[in-house]
Amino acid sequence: MMYEFELQPGMFVVKKRKRNFRKLFLFRYFTDRALIFFLILFLAILSLFFVTRAMASEKDGVPVKTVTSVCIQPGDSIWSIAEDFYTPECGKFLDYVAEIKRSNGLRGDNIHVGAYIIVPYFTTEKIK
């Protein structure tokens, strides 16, 4: 049995909106669940990254940059002190000497006996 009726312009739009409303509602519900899932996944990966990084820094053998205070003795120079504390992790030797000068606010190589200077260096020992 075939029904014949006149299709009016608003009828098609209403039917189409009803069908799309369900699809839109299901899609919205899916995106809420998916958003929560991906947020939890992102937080898990982020926490794993930080835990791994913290564990790597606690291992022995990982060089850590630290500073020490050195009392200037007779015959000491910035260059001789830099030779005592220099390691390959410091980079170029000239840059290391420049870093010691910069750390102490020195413009030249002049230091005085009895004064203290700060010397940055790398160590593999655990610092407490």
Salt bridges, closest charged atoms under 4 A:
GLU99 OE2 - LYS65 NZ 2.47
ASP109 OD1 - LYS101 NZ 2.60
